[in-house]
Amino acid sequence: MWAVMHTSKPPILGPRSRLALAVNFAEQTYLIREADRDLTLLRERLLPRARQALEIASAAYRSGRVDFLNVIDNERSLLNFQLDEIAAQTQREIARSELTLLIAGVPPENAPVLKNSEPAH
C-alpha cells in the first residue's frame, strides 16, 4: 500500500518512534470504543427514557397534576442527553480521523484543521 501512495521508501522508525506510534494507535482505538459505548448507552437507554419522562410530564401537566417546572426540567434533561450524543459522535469521528492520519502517515490535502500547516512527508 505504501508503494501505491508514495514514490519514496517508507520512513525507518526507531524504537521510540514505533513505541510512540503504538501508544497513539492504542489511545485512538480506545477513544473510538469509548465513544461507541457512550453512544450505545445514550441511544438505547438514556434518550428513550428521557423522551418517555418528557411525555409523561407533559401529559401530567396538561391534566394539572404537575407544574410547568417539571416539564421544563424533563425537557432540559432530554436536551442535555442529545448534546451528549453529539459530543460522543464528535469524539468518535475525531478519533477516527486521528487514527486514519496515524495509519496513512500523511494528512489529507484539504484537511480543514491542518490547512495552514505543511503536509508531513
C-alpha positions as CSV (number, residue, x, y, z in Angstrom):
1,M,0.0,0.0,0.0
2,W,2.9,2.4,0.8
3,A,4.2,1.9,-2.8
4,V,0.8,2.8,-4.2
5,M,0.6,6.0,-2.2
6,H,4.2,7.2,-2.1
7,T,7.1,7.1,-4.6
8,S,9.7,7.2,-1.9
9,K,10.7,4.5,0.5
10,P,8.7,4.2,3.8
11,P,10.4,6.0,6.7
12,I,12.5,3.9,9.0
13,L,11.2,4.3,12.5
14,G,13.4,3.9,15.6
15,P,12.3,2.1,18.7
16,R,11.0,5.2,20.4
17,S,9.0,6.3,17.3
18,R,7.5,2.8,16.9
19,L,6.5,2.9,20.6
20,A,5.0,6.4,20.3
21,L,3.1,5.2,17.2
22,A,1.8,2.1,19.1
23,V,0.7,4.3,22.0
24,N,-1.1,6.8,19.8
25,F,-2.8,3.9,18.0
26,A,-3.9,2.4,21.3
27,E,-5.2,5.8,22.5
28,Q,-7.2,6.4,19.4
29,T,-8.8,3.0,19.3
30,Y,-9.7,3.3,23.0
31,L,-11.3,6.7,22.3
32,I,-13.3,5.2,19.4
33,R,-14.5,2.3,21.6
34,E,-15.4,4.6,24.5
35,A,-17.4,6.9,22.2
36,D,-19.2,3.8,20.8
37,R,-20.1,2.7,24.3
38,D,-21.3,6.1,25.2
39,L,-23.5,6.3,22.0
40,T,-24.9,2.9,22.7
41,L,-25.9,3.8,26.3
42,L,-27.4,7.1,25.1
43,R,-29.3,5.7,22.2
44,E,-30.6,2.5,23.8
45,R,-31.3,3.7,27.3
46,L,-30.9,7.3,28.3
47,L,-32.6,9.1,25.3
48,P,-35.6,6.8,25.2
49,R,-36.1,7.2,28.9
50,A,-35.7,10.9,28.8
51,R,-38.3,11.1,25.9
52,Q,-40.7,9.0,27.9
53,A,-40.2,11.1,31.0
54,L,-40.9,14.3,29.0
55,E,-44.1,12.7,27.5
56,I,-45.3,11.7,31.0
57,A,-44.5,15.1,32.4
58,S,-46.3,16.8,29.6
59,A,-49.4,14.7,30.0
60,A,-49.4,15.2,33.7
61,Y,-49.0,19.0,33.2
62,R,-52.0,19.0,30.8
63,S,-54.1,17.2,33.3
64,G,-53.0,19.6,36.1
65,R,-51.1,17.0,38.2
66,V,-47.6,18.7,37.9
67,D,-46.4,22.2,37.4
68,F,-44.6,23.6,34.4
69,L,-41.2,23.5,36.0
70,N,-41.4,19.7,36.0
71,V,-42.0,19.7,32.2
72,I,-39.1,22.2,31.7
73,D,-36.8,20.1,33.8
74,N,-37.5,17.0,31.8
75,E,-37.1,18.9,28.5
76,R,-33.7,20.2,29.8
77,S,-32.6,16.6,30.7
78,L,-33.6,15.4,27.2
79,L,-31.7,18.3,25.6
80,N,-28.6,17.5,27.7
81,F,-28.6,13.9,26.6
82,Q,-28.9,15.0,23.0
83,L,-25.9,17.2,23.4
84,D,-24.0,14.3,25.0
85,E,-24.9,12.2,21.9
86,I,-23.5,14.9,19.6
87,A,-20.3,15.2,21.8
88,A,-19.8,11.4,21.6
89,Q,-20.3,11.4,17.9
90,T,-17.8,14.2,17.5
91,Q,-15.3,12.5,19.8
92,R,-15.6,9.3,17.8
93,E,-15.1,11.0,14.4
94,I,-12.1,13.0,15.6
95,A,-10.5,9.8,17.0
96,R,-11.2,8.0,13.7
97,S,-9.6,10.9,11.8
98,E,-6.6,10.8,14.0
99,L,-6.3,7.0,13.6
100,T,-6.5,7.5,9.8
101,L,-3.7,10.0,10.0
102,L,-1.6,7.6,12.0
103,I,-2.1,4.8,9.6
104,A,-1.7,6.8,6.4
105,G,1.1,9.0,7.8
106,V,0.1,12.0,5.7
107,P,-2.7,14.4,6.4
108,P,-5.4,14.8,3.7
109,E,-4.8,17.6,1.2
110,N,-8.0,19.6,2.1
111,A,-8.0,18.9,5.9
112,P,-9.6,22.0,7.4
113,V,-7.8,21.7,10.7
114,L,-4.4,21.2,9.1
115,K,-5.0,23.8,6.3
116,N,-2.3,26.2,7.4
117,S,0.4,23.6,8.2
118,E,2.8,21.8,5.9
119,P,1.9,18.2,5.0
120,A,4.1,15.6,6.6
121,H,6.5,13.7,4.3
